[in-house]
Amino acid sequence: MAFNNVGPLTFLAPGQTAFWSYSYGDDHGTQFASADVKTPNLGAVHLADQQRKRKDNNGVATYFVDIHNQGAGGCFHNLQGGGMS
């Protein structure tokens, strides 16, 4: 299941990183998240990496991703992504 526009709008200046996590009440399998880049964009290029997953004993799955701005300017983003099939 895909998702867009999830989480608070977060501004990244050049060279900054945002650390994200999102949870489900159960295991949703492999998930991928990236930056849902907003406009205006002043030259930002967002890289998503360090995709991680934790599953607790109660069945709650938490997913993690780091978003880095490698561009020359800044902009806002939140998350988009979904499961892999």
Solvent accessible surface area in square Angstrom, and as a share of the most:
residue,aa,sasa,rsa
1,M,202,0.90
2,A,82,0.64
3,F,32,0.13
4,N,97,0.50
5,N,96,0.49
6,V,59,0.34
7,G,40,0.38
8,P,97,0.61
9,L,103,0.51
10,T,39,0.23
11,F,92,0.39
12,L,5,0.02
13,A,32,0.25
14,P,69,0.43
15,G,70,0.67
16,Q,88,0.39
17,T,44,0.25
18,A,13,0.10
19,F,152,0.63
20,W,29,0.10
21,S,63,0.41
22,Y,32,0.12
23,S,67,0.43
24,Y,57,0.22
25,G,65,0.62
26,D,81,0.42
27,D,57,0.30
28,H,82,0.36
29,G,33,0.32
30,T,84,0.49
31,Q,21,0.09
32,F,84,0.35
33,A,0,0.00
34,S,30,0.19
35,A,14,0.11
36,D,21,0.11
37,V,61,0.35
38,K,46,0.20
39,T,122,0.71
40,P,112,0.70
41,N,62,0.32
42,L,129,0.64
43,G,36,0.35
44,A,10,0.08
45,V,90,0.52
46,H,31,0.14
47,L,73,0.36
48,A,24,0.18
49,D,44,0.23
50,Q,106,0.47
51,Q,68,0.30
52,R,101,0.37
53,K,92,0.39
54,R,123,0.45
55,K,117,0.50
56,D,51,0.26
57,N,169,0.87
58,N,117,0.60
59,G,22,0.21
60,V,44,0.25
61,A,0,0.00
62,T,9,0.05
63,Y,8,0.03
64,F,47,0.19
65,V,0,0.00
66,D,12,0.06
67,I,0,0.00
68,H,47,0.21
69,N,2,0.01
70,Q,122,0.54
71,G,14,0.14
72,A,101,0.78
73,G,10,0.09
74,G,5,0.05
75,C,2,0.01
76,F,96,0.40
77,H,0,0.00
78,N,4,0.02
79,L,1,0.01
80,Q,57,0.25
81,G,21,0.20
82,G,9,0.08
83,G,36,0.35
84,M,124,0.55
85,S,165,1.07
